[in-house]
Every structure is written in structure tokens, then in C-alpha cells.
Amino acid sequence: MWVTACDSSGVADGVAQSCPSRGCACSDNNRIPVCGADGRTYYSACVAGCQGLQLLNGTAFPTYNYTDCQCLQSGSWALQGPCRTPCPQWRFALFLASIILLVFLSGMQLAPSFQIYIRCVKLEEKSFSLGIRHIVQRLLAYIPAPVYFGAVIDATCTMWQRSCGRRKACWVYDSRQFAYGYLGLMYGILGGVFIFLVATWLVLKHREKKNKKGKMQTAEGIEAPYNVDDDDTKL
């Protein structure tokens, strides 16, 4: 996960940071991003403090060059559109490998988890336990998942759309923090599931050894600490 994320181009702060010394009044509803000579993406040419405009070509999709941009950290020109950061193909291949591994691990634990759920309860309670499992799964996973995944994604936003002083949709995400947060949360949840499964498996192994010991004591004529025939947790 730590080697798959591509770097994000620098993004300047929003409309509130637009050349206050020059008295600019830039709209926060008119987002037309530009890439400054300093390698940072600005909300609009107004935020970058650009005063001049040059048409670079006369095709059906003209490209503009903004000049005399006084709010840039370096340089005085900006190009239409956000700044692009090159990302090598091997990073994309590693990202796909991470996703495939995640799907494989998620699918691999399905059958063993059902076995563990059923073996943890008595014979007459197996159907009831599966129903409780589905209810808990929906309450703790399916229903709140959009909330905490959305919170992680929103935390990586670097430029928000604003209207009437209120924050709305996200314009720009930090791609590196997005990858860390999204994949990290998924692997963290999956790791927690495996920890609980392993802990339950250890408890069942201890119970099985205890049952075998009790049966051996019974076979030797020694009274077992409990009735080994009362164990109904087996399939």
C-alpha cells in the first residue's frame, strides 16, 4: 500500500487566500483550475492573481495562458487546467495487486468464519446464532460503512466547493492520502476480523483438548470434571 500511491500536485488554498493585499474578490462558485508556474493548482485564475490572458491555439478546444499572475510563489504565468503529476505504470500494477490480495483474503475467510460461528454454540442454537450474526453484521458493517468510509475520503480533500459560505462537494483530493486512508481502512478492518477468528479458533482448540482429556480419564475409570457428552458445539 505504501508504494502504490502517486504523488499529488500541490494545491493552493482556496478563495480565502486570493491576494488580499490587491483587494481581489474571487467567486467561490466559479472553479476554473489553473496550473501555475510554481507547480501548484489554483482554484481559478482570479485566485492566482492573473491579469492577462493569451490564446495559445485556435482549435476547437483552445488553451489559454494566463499572465501577470501576482499570487504565485514563483513565476508569473499559469496554464488552463490542473497540474498533472506523472505516475509510472508499475504503481498502477501494484495497486491492482493490492486490491486482488484484499479480495482474496476477504473471500478466504468466509467458509472458516461460518464454521467457527456454528461450532461456538450448541446444536439447538445454531440457526438462531446465524440470524444474530446477520443482524450484527448489518448493524456494525453494512449500515455504518458508508459513514466511516466517507469520513476517511472527505479527510483527504484539499479543495472544497463552497456556496453561500457552506461546504459542498470536493474539487480536489490528495491522491496519496486517499490511497493510504482507503486501503489502510480496508486492510485494518480485515486484520481485525482475522484477529477475532484466530482468537476463537484458539479457544475451540483448547476446548477440544479439554474434551479429549476428559474422555481419556473416563476411559481409565477416572471421573471427568464434567460430562463430555454434553458438548453439542460440534457440527
Backbone as numpy.savetxt, mean C-alpha at the origin, in Angstrom:
# Nx Ny Nz CAx CAy CAz Cx Cy Cz
10.96 -5.43 -2.17 10.13 -4.23 -2.17 11.00 -2.98 -2.17
12.14 -2.99 -1.46 12.96 -1.81 -1.33 13.76 -1.50 -2.58
13.76 -2.40 -3.56 14.51 -2.15 -4.78 13.60 -1.99 -5.99
12.29 -2.02 -5.82 11.39 -1.96 -6.96 10.87 -0.56 -7.21
10.89 0.31 -6.21 10.27 1.62 -6.36 11.16 2.54 -7.19
10.53 3.28 -8.11 11.25 4.27 -8.89 11.22 5.61 -8.17
12.24 6.40 -8.39 12.29 7.72 -7.75 11.24 8.63 -8.36
10.72 9.53 -7.54 9.77 10.53 -8.00 10.50 11.83 -8.29
10.02 12.54 -9.28 10.58 13.86 -9.52 10.14 14.79 -8.40
10.97 15.78 -8.10 10.62 16.71 -7.03 9.37 17.49 -7.38
8.52 17.70 -6.40 7.29 18.44 -6.60 7.28 19.62 -5.66
7.14 20.82 -6.22 7.10 22.01 -5.39 5.79 22.08 -4.63
5.79 22.80 -3.54 4.58 22.97 -2.75 3.50 23.64 -3.59
2.29 23.59 -3.09 1.13 24.03 -3.86 1.02 25.52 -4.06
-0.21 25.95 -4.29 -0.49 27.34 -4.65 -0.07 28.30 -3.54
-0.10 27.81 -2.29 0.24 28.69 -1.17 1.69 29.16 -1.23
2.55 28.46 -1.97 3.96 28.82 -2.04 4.28 29.64 -3.30
3.27 30.22 -3.95 3.51 30.92 -5.21 3.97 32.35 -4.95
5.25 32.60 -5.11 5.87 33.93 -5.10 5.13 34.98 -4.28
5.02 34.84 -2.97 4.25 35.82 -2.21 4.83 37.23 -2.33
6.15 37.33 -2.57 6.76 38.66 -2.67 6.31 39.41 -3.92
5.86 38.66 -4.94 5.42 39.30 -6.19 3.92 39.52 -6.22
3.24 39.10 -5.18 1.80 39.31 -5.13 1.02 38.48 -6.11
1.51 37.26 -6.45 0.79 36.40 -7.39 -0.52 35.93 -6.77
-1.55 35.81 -7.59 -2.83 35.26 -7.15 -3.16 34.09 -8.06
-2.59 32.93 -7.74 -2.76 31.75 -8.59 -3.98 30.95 -8.15
-4.74 30.47 -9.11 -5.93 29.68 -8.82 -5.53 28.26 -8.43
-6.22 27.70 -7.43 -5.97 26.32 -7.04 -6.91 25.36 -7.73
-7.71 25.84 -8.69 -8.62 24.99 -9.45 -8.15 24.79 -10.88
-7.06 25.43 -11.26 -6.58 25.37 -12.63 -5.19 24.73 -12.63
-5.14 23.41 -12.53 -3.87 22.70 -12.47 -3.37 22.40 -13.88
-2.30 23.06 -14.27 -1.63 22.79 -15.54 -0.15 22.63 -15.19
0.28 21.42 -14.82 1.65 21.25 -14.31 2.71 21.59 -15.34
3.82 22.14 -14.83 4.97 22.45 -15.66 6.22 21.90 -14.98
7.19 21.58 -15.81 8.47 21.07 -15.31 9.50 22.18 -15.39
9.97 22.63 -14.23 10.91 23.73 -14.19 12.32 23.30 -14.53
13.14 24.28 -14.82 14.55 24.01 -15.12 15.28 23.42 -13.92
14.72 23.57 -12.72 15.34 23.00 -11.52 14.95 21.54 -11.30
14.18 20.94 -12.25 13.80 19.53 -12.15 12.64 19.28 -11.23
11.91 20.30 -10.84 10.76 20.16 -9.96 9.48 20.43 -10.71
8.41 19.71 -10.35 7.10 19.89 -10.96 6.33 20.95 -10.19
5.78 21.91 -10.91 5.00 22.98 -10.29 3.54 22.85 -10.68
2.68 23.28 -9.76 1.23 23.15 -9.95 0.77 23.79 -11.24
1.35 24.91 -11.57 1.03 25.62 -12.81 2.15 26.60 -13.11
2.11 27.20 -14.29 3.11 28.20 -14.64 3.00 29.42 -13.74
1.81 29.68 -13.25 1.62 30.80 -12.34 2.36 30.57 -11.03
2.26 29.35 -10.50 2.96 29.03 -9.25 4.46 29.14 -9.44
4.95 28.79 -10.63 6.38 28.90 -10.92 6.80 30.34 -11.18
5.84 31.26 -11.23 6.16 32.67 -11.44 6.56 33.01 -12.86
6.09 32.21 -13.83 6.46 32.44 -15.23 5.66 33.59 -15.83
6.34 34.42 -16.63 5.67 35.58 -17.23 5.64 35.51 -18.75
6.58 34.77 -19.36 6.61 34.68 -20.81 6.17 33.31 -21.30
5.75 33.25 -22.58 5.28 32.00 -23.16 5.77 31.91 -24.60
6.36 30.77 -24.95 6.84 30.52 -26.30 6.26 29.22 -26.83
5.83 29.21 -28.08 5.33 28.00 -28.73 6.50 27.30 -29.39
6.78 26.05 -28.97 7.93 25.32 -29.49 7.64 24.65 -30.80
6.39 24.26 -31.09 6.06 23.63 -32.37 4.60 23.94 -32.70
4.28 23.79 -33.94 2.94 24.12 -34.39 2.12 22.91 -34.78
2.36 21.76 -34.17 1.62 20.54 -34.48 0.25 20.57 -33.82
-0.49 19.45 -34.00 -1.82 19.37 -33.40 -1.75 19.38 -31.88
-0.60 18.98 -31.33 -0.40 19.01 -29.88 0.80 19.90 -29.58
0.58 21.20 -29.55 1.69 22.13 -29.37 2.31 22.02 -27.98
3.60 22.30 -27.91 4.34 22.31 -26.65 4.78 23.73 -26.35
4.60 24.13 -25.12 4.92 25.49 -24.73 6.14 25.52 -23.83
6.89 26.60 -23.96 8.04 26.87 -23.10 7.75 28.16 -22.36
7.71 28.06 -21.04 7.45 29.24 -20.21 8.79 29.85 -19.81
8.86 31.16 -19.90 10.11 31.87 -19.64 9.95 32.85 -18.50
11.06 33.35 -18.04 11.12 34.33 -16.96 10.36 33.83 -15.73
10.65 32.58 -15.35 9.99 31.97 -14.18 10.82 32.31 -12.93
10.32 33.23 -12.14 11.09 33.78 -11.04 10.99 32.97 -9.75
10.16 31.96 -9.69 9.99 31.18 -8.46 10.78 29.87 -8.48
11.54 29.61 -9.55 12.32 28.39 -9.63 13.57 28.50 -8.75
13.99 27.38 -8.20 15.20 27.38 -7.38 16.44 27.61 -8.23
16.39 27.19 -9.48 17.49 27.43 -10.40 16.92 27.49 -11.82
17.53 28.31 -12.67 17.01 28.46 -14.02 15.83 29.42 -14.05
15.36 29.69 -15.26 14.25 30.66 -15.40 13.23 30.22 -16.43
13.23 28.93 -16.81 12.28 28.45 -17.81 11.59 27.18 -17.31
10.48 26.84 -17.93 9.72 25.64 -17.57 9.02 25.12 -18.81
8.88 23.79 -18.88 8.20 23.14 -19.99 6.84 22.63 -19.55
5.94 22.59 -20.49 4.59 22.11 -20.21 4.62 20.64 -19.82
3.85 20.27 -18.78 3.76 18.89 -18.33 4.65 18.63 -17.13
4.35 17.57 -16.36 5.17 17.24 -15.18 6.53 16.70 -15.56
7.47 16.80 -14.64 8.81 16.25 -14.87 8.75 14.73 -14.87
9.54 14.12 -15.74 9.60 12.67 -15.84 10.90 12.16 -15.25
10.81 11.08 -14.50 11.99 10.45 -13.93 12.20 9.11 -14.59
13.34 8.86 -15.24 13.57 7.56 -15.90 13.52 6.42 -14.88
12.92 5.32 -15.31 12.82 4.14 -14.44 13.22 2.92 -15.26
14.29 2.22 -14.89 14.76 1.07 -15.68 13.75 -0.07 -15.66
13.78 -0.88 -16.71 12.83 -1.97 -16.86 13.00 -3.04 -15.79
14.21 -3.23 -15.27 14.41 -4.27 -14.28 13.65 -3.98 -13.00
13.40 -2.72 -12.71 12.60 -2.39 -11.54 11.16 -2.87 -11.72
10.63 -2.70 -12.93 9.28 -3.17 -13.20 9.21 -4.69 -13.09
10.27 -5.38 -13.57 10.30 -6.85 -13.46 10.32 -7.28 -11.99
11.08 -6.58 -11.15 11.11 -6.91 -9.73 9.77 -6.63 -9.06
9.09 -5.57 -9.51 7.76 -5.28 -8.98 6.79 -6.41 -9.30
6.81 -6.90 -10.54 5.95 -8.01 -10.90 6.29 -9.26 -10.09
7.58 -9.49 -9.87 7.99 -10.64 -9.07 7.48 -10.51 -7.64
7.49 -9.30 -7.08 6.98 -9.08 -5.72 5.49 -9.37 -5.65
4.74 -8.92 -6.65 3.30 -9.17 -6.67 3.01 -10.66 -6.81
3.74 -11.35 -7.70 3.53 -12.79 -7.89 3.84 -13.55 -6.60
4.91 -13.17 -5.91 5.25 -13.81 -4.64 4.16 -13.57 -3.60
3.62 -12.36 -3.58 2.56 -12.04 -2.62 1.31 -12.87 -2.89
0.92 -12.99 -4.16 -0.26 -13.80 -4.51 -0.02 -15.26 -4.18
1.20 -15.76 -4.45 1.52 -17.15 -4.15 1.44 -17.44 -2.65
2.01 -16.55 -1.83 1.96 -16.74 -0.39 0.53 -16.64 0.14
-0.26 -15.74 -0.43 -1.65 -15.60 0.01 -2.45 -16.86 -0.31
-2.25 -17.43 -1.50 -2.97 -18.64 -1.86 -2.48 -19.87 -1.12
-1.19 -19.88 -0.79 -0.61 -21.05 -0.15 -1.17 -21.29 1.26
-1.63 -20.22 1.92 -2.09 -20.38 3.30 -3.58 -20.68 3.42
-4.31 -20.74 2.29 -5.75 -20.93 2.37 -6.12 -22.32 2.90
-5.61 -23.37 2.24 -5.95 -24.73 2.68 -5.46 -25.05 4.09
-4.19 -24.74 4.44 -3.76 -25.00 5.83 -4.56 -24.23 6.86
-4.96 -23.00 6.53 -5.73 -22.22 7.51 -7.08 -22.86 7.78
-7.75 -23.39 6.75 -9.02 -24.08 6.97 -8.81 -25.32 7.83
-7.74 -26.05 7.60 -7.45 -27.22 8.42 -7.27 -26.83 9.90
-6.55 -25.75 10.12 -6.30 -25.31 11.49 -7.58 -24.83 12.15
-8.41 -24.06 11.40 -9.66 -23.58 11.98 -10.55 -24.74 12.44
-10.60 -25.78 11.62 -11.48 -26.90 11.94 -10.92 -27.73 13.09
-9.61 -27.91 13.15 -9.02 -28.75 14.18 -8.98 -28.07 15.55
-9.20 -26.76 15.58 -9.13 -26.04 16.85 -10.41 -26.19 17.67
-11.46 -26.74 17.11 -12.74 -26.82 17.83 -13.22 -28.27 17.87
-14.20 -28.51 18.69 -14.76 -29.85 18.80 -15.61 -30.19 17.59
-15.92 -31.48 17.45 -16.60 -31.97 16.26 -17.94 -31.29 16.05
-18.73 -31.14 17.12 -20.07 -30.58 16.97 -20.07 -29.06 16.77
-18.88 -28.42 16.87 -18.82 -26.96 16.74 -18.11 -26.52 15.45
-17.79 -27.46 14.59 -17.03 -27.12 13.39 -17.81 -26.19 12.45
-19.05 -26.50 12.18 -19.85 -25.66 11.27 -20.03 -24.26 11.85
-20.29 -24.20 13.15 -20.47 -22.90 13.80 -19.18 -22.09 13.75
-18.04 -22.75 13.93 -16.76 -22.04 13.93 -16.45 -21.44 12.56
-16.81 -22.17 11.48 -16.58 -21.63 10.14 -17.44 -20.39 9.89
-18.68 -20.41 10.41 -19.52 -19.23 10.28 -18.95 -18.04 11.03
-18.46 -18.26 12.25 -17.83 -17.19 13.01 -16.58 -16.68 12.30
-15.83 -17.60 11.69 -14.63 -17.20 10.96 -14.96 -16.24 9.84
-16.00 -16.53 9.06 -16.37 -15.66 7.95 -16.85 -14.30 8.44
-17.56 -14.27 9.56 -18.02 -13.00 10.10 -16.84 -12.14 10.55
-15.93 -12.76 11.31 -14.75 -12.03 11.79 -13.88 -11.57 10.62
-13.75 -12.41 9.61 -12.95 -12.06 8.44 -13.50 -10.82 7.74
-14.80 -10.74 7.63 -15.40 -9.57 6.98 -15.31 -8.32 7.85
-15.45 -8.50 9.17 -15.40 -7.34 10.06 -13.99 -6.77 10.17
-12.97 -7.64 10.16 -11.60 -7.19 10.38 -10.81 -7.01 9.09
-11.31 -7.55 7.97 -10.54 -7.49 6.72 -11.31 -6.80 5.60
-12.38 -7.40 5.13 -13.05 -6.90 3.94 -13.65 -5.51 4.13
-14.28 -5.26 5.26 -14.93 -3.96 5.47 -13.93 -2.84 5.73
-12.98 -2.99 6.69 -12.07 -1.86 6.95 -10.90 -1.75 5.97
-10.68 -2.75 5.11 -9.53 -2.72 4.21 -9.48 -1.45 3.35
-10.60 -1.01 2.71 -10.52 0.23 1.93 -10.13 1.44 2.77
-10.44 1.40 4.07 -10.13 2.55 4.92 -8.63 2.65 5.16
-8.00 1.56 5.64 -6.58 1.69 5.95 -5.71 1.66 4.70
-6.13 0.99 3.63 -5.38 1.09 2.40 -5.48 2.50 1.82
-6.67 3.09 1.89 -6.85 4.47 1.42 -6.02 5.46 2.23
-5.93 5.22 3.55 -5.13 6.11 4.40 -3.65 6.04 4.03
-3.16 4.83 3.76 -1.76 4.67 3.37 -1.49 5.34 2.02
-2.41 5.19 1.08 -2.24 5.81 -0.24 -2.30 7.33 -0.14
-3.27 7.86 0.62 -3.38 9.31 0.77 -2.15 9.91 1.44
-1.50 9.14 2.31 -0.32 9.66 3.01 0.85 9.89 2.06
0.80 9.30 0.86 1.90 9.45 -0.10 1.64 10.58 -1.09
0.54 11.28 -0.95 0.21 12.37 -1.88 1.08 13.59 -1.59
1.61 14.18 -2.64 2.45 15.36 -2.49 1.80 16.62 -3.05
0.70 16.49 -3.78 0.01 17.66 -4.33 -1.48 17.37 -4.41
-2.27 18.14 -3.69 -3.71 17.93 -3.61 -4.47 18.96 -4.43
-5.58 18.53 -5.00 -6.52 19.46 -5.61 -7.33 20.09 -4.48
-7.52 21.39 -4.57 -8.27 22.09 -3.54 -9.37 22.92 -4.20
-10.50 22.99 -3.51 -11.63 23.77 -3.99 -12.33 24.39 -2.79
-12.46 25.70 -2.83 -13.11 26.43 -1.73 -12.41 26.16 -0.39
-11.11 26.00 -0.44 -10.35 25.79 0.78 -10.39 24.37 1.30
-11.02 23.46 0.60 -11.11 22.07 1.04 -10.29 21.17 0.13
-9.68 20.14 0.73 -8.87 19.20 -0.03 -9.76 18.19 -0.74
-9.46 17.94 -2.00 -10.27 17.00 -2.79 -9.39 15.85 -3.30
-9.27 15.69 -4.61 -8.50 14.57 -5.16 -7.01 14.87 -5.12
-6.22 13.79 -5.21 -4.76 13.93 -5.22 -4.28 14.09 -6.66
-3.40 15.07 -6.87 -2.85 15.30 -8.19 -1.59 14.48 -8.42
-0.71 14.43 -7.42 0.60 13.80 -7.60 0.92 12.93 -6.39
1.39 11.70 -6.64 1.81 10.79 -5.58 3.33 10.63 -5.62
3.91 10.41 -4.44 5.31 10.04 -4.35 5.40 8.55 -4.66
5.94 8.21 -5.83 5.91 6.82 -6.28 6.69 5.90 -5.34
7.81 6.36 -4.80 8.61 5.53 -3.90 7.86 5.25 -2.60
7.29 6.29 -2.00 6.53 6.10 -0.76 5.26 5.30 -1.01
4.68 5.45 -2.20 3.49 4.67 -2.56 3.83 3.19 -2.57
4.95 2.83 -3.21 5.36 1.42 -3.28 5.67 0.88 -1.89
6.42 1.66 -1.09 6.75 1.21 0.25 5.49 0.99 1.09
4.57 1.96 1.04 3.38 1.86 1.87 2.44 0.75 1.44
2.17 0.66 0.13 1.20 -0.31 -0.37 1.70 -1.74 -0.21
2.89 -2.02 -0.75 3.42 -3.37 -0.64 3.80 -3.71 0.80
4.31 -2.72 1.54 4.67 -2.97 2.93 3.46 -3.35 3.76
2.33 -2.68 3.54 1.12 -3.02 4.28 0.64 -4.42 3.93
0.68 -4.78 2.66 0.23 -6.11 2.24 1.11 -7.21 2.82
2.43 -7.02 2.73 3.33 -8.02 3.30 3.23 -8.06 4.82
2.99 -6.92 5.45 2.84 -6.89 6.89 1.62 -7.67 7.36
0.50 -7.48 6.66 -0.72 -8.21 7.01 -0.52 -9.71 6.80
0.08 -10.06 5.67 0.32 -11.48 5.38 1.27 -12.09 6.41
2.29 -11.34 6.80 3.21 -11.83 7.83 2.51 -12.05 9.16
1.60 -11.15 9.53 0.85 -11.34 10.76 -0.02 -12.58 10.72
-0.62 -12.85 9.55 -1.43 -14.06 9.41 -0.58 -15.31 9.63
0.60 -15.35 9.03 1.47 -16.52 9.17 1.94 -16.70 10.62
2.14 -15.60 11.33 2.56 -15.72 12.73 1.47 -16.40 13.55
0.22 -16.00 13.35 -0.88 -16.62 14.08 -1.07 -18.07 13.67
-0.89 -18.37 12.39 -1.04 -19.75 11.94 0.05 -20.65 12.54
1.27 -20.15 12.57 2.36 -20.94 13.15 2.13 -21.14 14.65
1.67 -20.09 15.34 1.40 -20.22 16.77 0.31 -21.26 17.03
-0.73 -21.25 16.21 -1.80 -22.23 16.37 -1.31 -23.64 16.07
-0.47 -23.77 15.05 0.09 -25.08 14.71 0.94 -25.62 15.86
1.71 -24.77 16.52 2.52 -25.21 17.65 1.65 -25.68 18.80
0.55 -24.98 19.04 -0.37 -25.40 20.11 -0.97 -26.76 19.80
-1.35 -26.98 18.53 -1.93 -28.26 18.14 -0.90 -29.39 18.24
0.36 -29.11 17.89 1.40 -30.13 18.01 1.62 -30.50 19.48
1.58 -29.50 20.35 1.74 -29.77 21.78 0.57 -30.63 22.29
-0.65 -30.31 21.81 -1.81 -31.10 22.24 -1.71 -32.54 21.72
-1.21 -32.70 20.49 -1.09 -34.04 19.93 -0.07 -34.87 20.72
1.06 -34.26 21.08 2.05 -34.98 21.89 1.48 -35.36 23.26
0.68 -34.46 23.81 0.07 -34.73 25.10 -0.90 -35.90 25.01
-1.66 -35.96 23.90 -2.60 -37.07 23.70 -1.86 -38.40 23.54
-0.76 -38.39 22.77 0.01 -39.62 22.59 0.60 -40.11 23.93
1.05 -39.17 24.71 1.60 -39.54 26.02 0.54 -40.14 26.91
-0.68 -39.55 26.86 -1.78 -40.08 27.67 -2.19 -41.47 27.22
-2.18 -41.72 25.89 -2.54 -43.04 25.39 -1.49 -44.08 25.79
-0.23 -43.70 25.77 0.82 -44.62 26.17 0.72 -44.96 27.65
0.36 -43.99 28.48 0.18 -44.24 29.90 -1.01 -45.15 30.15
-2.07 -44.94 29.35 -3.25 -45.79 29.49 -2.93 -47.23 29.09
-2.14 -47.38 28.00 -1.77 -48.73 27.56 -0.90 -49.44 28.58
-0.13 -48.70 29.36 0.74 -49.29 30.37 0.06 -49.46 31.72
-1.24 -49.13 31.76 -1.98 -49.29 32.99 -1.88 -48.12 33.93
-1.32 -47.01 33.45 -1.22 -45.79 34.27 -2.38 -44.88 33.93
-3.03 -44.34 34.93 -4.19 -43.48 34.71 -3.73 -42.17 34.08
-4.32 -41.84 32.94 -3.98 -40.60 32.23 -4.55 -39.40 32.98
-3.92 -38.23 32.85 -4.42 -37.04 33.54 -5.80 -36.60 33.06
-6.22 -37.06 31.86 -7.56 -36.75 31.38 -7.94 -37.86 30.40
-9.20 -37.89 30.03 -9.70 -38.92 29.12 -9.30 -38.56 27.70
-8.39 -39.34 27.12 -7.90 -39.02 25.78 -8.96 -39.23 24.72
-10.02 -39.96 25.03 -11.06 -40.18 24.03 -11.99 -38.98 23.90
-11.84 -37.98 24.79 -12.71 -36.80 24.74 -12.22 -35.76 23.75
-11.07 -36.02 23.15 -10.51 -35.04 22.21 -11.21 -35.16 20.86
-12.09 -34.20 20.55 -12.88 -34.25 19.31 -12.40 -33.24 18.28
-11.19 -32.73 18.44 -10.74 -31.71 17.53 -10.14 -32.26 16.25
-10.00 -33.58 16.14 -9.43 -34.15 14.93 -10.47 -34.16 13.81
-9.98 -34.19 12.59 -10.90 -34.23 11.44 -11.57 -35.58 11.34
